[in-house]
Amino acid sequence: MMTNELLTRDDLQQFRTQLLGDLKEVLAQAKPSPKQWLKSSEVRKMLGISHGTLQNLRITRSLPYTKLGGIMFYKYEDIEKILEAGFVPKKY
């Protein structure tokens, strides 16, 4: 015995609402991963520092880098470590 089912506008609206909610949840969990290697200009912008300050970080070996064809590259994870090491919790 076969039964026929009718879809109403309310059924479609409910499906749409549920689908949109599921998509929002998936997109919220999927964070774009940062680039693994950053150029000097990207690091300066990210840290809000000048060219000279970045050079001092290289000279003092506070920030490891790789030089390839005259362009300096920095690992994103190394920059995160520097930021976390200098983190000062807010006083209440």
N, C-alpha and C positions, 0 to 999 in steps of 0.2 A: 504494500500500500504506500503510495507516494503522496506526500502532503506538499502543497504549495505554500510558500511563505512570501509575504509581501514586505518590502522594505518601505518604511515611511520616511518622511523628511526628518522626523525626530531621531530615527535610527541612524540615518546618515550623519546628522549633526553630532550625535553622541560619539559615533565612530571617529569623526573628524577631530573632535575635542580630545578624545583619548589618544589619537595618533599624534596630534600636535604636542600633547603633554609628554608622550614618550620620546619624541624627537628632541624636545627641549632638554630633557633629562640626559639623553645620550650626548648631545652637543655640550652640555655643561661639564660633563665628566671628561670629555676629550679636549684636553688643553694642548695647544700647539707647542711642540718642543722647540726650545730655542736652538739657534744655530750652535754647532759645536765649536766652531772657530770664528773669532771676530777680528775685524781689522782695527787699526789704531783709532780711526775716526769713530767707529762704533763704540769702542771702549771709552773714549773721552766723553762721548755724548751720554753713555750709560752712567758713568760715574760723575759726570759734571766737572771734569778736570781739564786743565790746559795741556798743551803739547809738552811743555817743560815738566809738568808734574808727572805725566806718563813716562817721560824719559827718565826722571829720577827713580820711579818705581822699577824701571828696567835696570838702571845702573846699580841700584842697591839690591837687586835680585829679589825684590819684594813681590814682583809679578813676573812669573816665567813667560817666555815668549818663544816663537819660532820665526826665523827670518827666511823668507822664500822669495828670491828674485827681487830683493829690495823692499819687500812689503812685510811688515811685522804682523804676525797673527798671534792671538791670545785665546787660550781655552776658556770657554764660558764657565766651567766648573772652578777654575783658578780664581776668576773674578768673584764668583759667589763666595769662595773661601775667604777672600780678603774682606768682603762686605760683612760676612758673619763674624769674623775675628774682631772687627771694629764696632760691632753692635753694642750699643749702650741701652739697657732697658730703661723705659720711662719711669721716673719717680712719681709716686702719688702722694 
